[in-house]
Amino acid sequence: MRLRVDRRARGRALLARPDGTLYAARHLAIQRSRDDGATWERVATLPRDPLRRAAEASRLACRLLRHEVRALVEIDDGVLVAANRRGVFAGRTGNGLLAASSVEAGGIPLLPPLCLGSGRGTVLFGEYGSPRGRPMRLFASRDRGASFQCVHTFAPGEVLHIHNTVWDEAQGHFWVLTGDFDQQPGIGRLSADLARFEWFVRGEQRFRAVDLFDLGDRLVYATDTQLEPNALVSLDKRSGKSERLRPFEGSCIYACRFGPWFAIATTVEPSPVNPSRDATLWVSRDLEAWHCVLRARKDRWHADYFQFGSLVLPRGASGRPVVVVSGQAVRGLDGQLWLGALVGES
């Protein structure tokens, strides 16, 4: 199989909605397409200072400053909550500039999230970074992202950072995904009323995940680790029993559904057990037979300063079979957004 690229644009994939609506960002401008990427409309923008406005003339400067939108949820028709490395923002599409959310951080500087989650009118996120000697927190909003309050605090060292929060509609709670070392990686449950958190599984690299597929009775996800070979893992939602299904050649940060297709992308984070210099895109209809449909080599710029090589997928799930992928720090695709169909035998 291969990905047939039908449309190209500049930007970064952000969010896929069940009705096929797609969101992407160009710098800090959020764009929306309702016709599989044939046309895009600018619907909102995050604030930026003069330095970052000037940086937009250079792709390398944007990479160095991490000048990008990295998380987005749509909680009502036209209401967006977004995050970058400087904070969390909310507003309605068409109003231009999103407003900075009020976050009650209690005097401890906020570490903005890698991902945003939402369910039953609540927007939830966890702090992301690599701090030492400070607590890490979960924040929730019930006023469409206008304000956030701390709903759970992890003790210093309990987790290094919080990767993601994912709503489970059937069970009525959030899954909380954390990393990175020793007892820190894990998957926990936060109740719908945000009052109770409990660990479900933790303390092993096989429980270090950033995104997941909820199949009702089990969670399926690909691991994000440089310490062990990465793998696709199935986790039973009742017993906590896990099963390694197949290997992947790099850390897996992005996953998405496109119609009948499950998609997982790998990131270039070389280590003795994950030596690949290629970012890859894998797809499957049944989570058993997988096909690599796109491969991109890490570019020559230093990963610590100019980002890891990644194939970036939108968060969420689209009911349409159109695959959406963008490139970060990879040859031929950096800063580009590709949309197309899967062709060949499955």
Number of C-alpha atoms within 10 A of each C-alpha: 14 17 19 16 15 14 13 17 17 17 24 30 29 26 24 28 20 14 11 20 18 24 27 29 23 21 23 23 18 27 22 22 18 15 11 20 22 12 11 17 12 17 20 23 25 23 16 14 7 7 9 17 14 12 17 16 10 10 14 17 15 19 20 15 15 18 22 20 24 21 22 28 24 22 18 10 8 12 15 21 25 29 25 20 18 16 16 27 23 26 24 19 20 14 12 16 18 21 19 20 20 16 18 13 14 9 6 10 7 18 19 19 27 23 25 23 25 22 17 12 13 19 24 28 27 28 22 22 17 13 14 10 10 14 17 26 22 21 21 22 21 15 11 22 27 17 19 23 17 18 17 17 14 15 12 13 16 20 23 26 26 30 25 25 29 25 23 16 13 9 12 15 21 23 22 27 25 27 27 25 18 13 15 21 27 24 23 17 22 22 15 17 10 18 9 12 17 12 12 16 18 19 16 15 23 26 26 26 29 25 26 23 20 17 11 12 11 17 17 21 27 32 27 28 26 19 14 16 20 25 22 19 21 22 20 16 16 9 10 14 11 17 14 15 14 14 13 19 21 31 27 30 23 24 25 26 27 23 16 14 22 18 26 27 26 28 27 28 23 16 14 10 14 19 14 18 19 24 28 25 26 19 29 17 16 10 16 11 10 17 16 16 16 18 17 23 18 26 20 11 14 12 16 8 12 20 20 21 28 30 31 26 26 26 23 22 23 24 16 18 16 21 25 29 25 25 25 25 26 26 15 13 20 21 20 17 26 22 19 18 15 17 11 9 7 12
